[in-house]
Amino acid sequence: MPERYTQREVSRILGVDTGRLTYWSRLRLVDPESRWGEQFYSFSDLVTLRSIKSITDHHISARKLLRAITALRQDGESIQTAIEEFRLFSNGREVAAIPGAGEGAFEPLTGQFILPFHANKASNIRQMESQAADQLFEYAVRCEARPAGADEAIRIYQQVSEMQPDWSEPHINTGCIYYQRSEMPNAHAAFRRALELDPQNVTAHFNLGCVLDEMGRLDEAVEHLRRATELDPEHADAHFNLASAYEKQGQKKLALQHWILYLRWQPTGPWADFARTQVKKSRSPEKPQPPIPFRRY
């Protein structure tokens, strides 16, 4: 049994599309290790993901699950520890929990205890809140995974945004669809809106920087890519794209700094080879021009 699983392997093992895995990671329900441009999950992560999948498959949204786990956590305790210490299940429209000691089941969000026969029947409950914004959001994520499902996903993300106007995630995902279609003005508008709602969002800063780079607006691109590296110093891709933008601006020294930082967090792979080439070029002294030959007149 391998010690680490790639995102594709986890997707195949659990039957969960990579879009949902990425979203769960973004919520910090699970925290895979990032190396070489890939995410790696431990066996413990796999167990945690099975629990997450089981609950979200019962029409409990990932955001509601996160709120329930947060209510269960002790000070400084990890999400994974909280999941391991409680048996979580879907209680219809809520998340229910049973402590490891086997004491009474209860709803973390409401604090209400659940009678035993309710817990025994919980697995048979399949109620869905069709208009709940977070559930529609996750349905849109699934739509993205289907061929030709992007248009439907955009429509649903727009509906979610109308239901929860202060939520940045639908705008980020909408922007990603537009970016993949090379519809840069639409992508720019979506990521810009996400940042208006959540100015500290690393993903929105990074994505907006990429779009602005594609649009040739380098000064603005640098601003957002630099902000992404400030918010998340280990964001290798942000360092790479920032170094590339600095190269385009002719700012070789600043570019070198970020090529080196990229290699610190992403030391292997084809892009690492490219970054090493850039570092080597930057550090190679320019050949001095030969002097004009001495002439006798």
Secondary structure, 3 states (H helix, E strand, C coil): CCCEEEHHHHHHHHCCCHHHHHHHHHCCCCCCEEECCEEEEEHHHHHHHHHHHHHHCCCCCHHHHHHHHHHHCCCCCCHHHHHHHEEEEEECCEEEEEECCCCCCECCCCCCECCHHHHHCHHHCCCCCCCCHHHHHHHHHHHHHCCCCHHHHHHHHHHHHHHCCCCCHHHHHHHHHHHHCCCHHHHHHHHHHHHHHCCCCHHHHHHHHHHHHHCCCHHHHHHHHHHHHHHCCCCHHHHHHHHHHHHHHCCHHHHHHHHHHHHHHCCCCHHHHHHHHHHHHHHCCCCCCCCCCCCCC
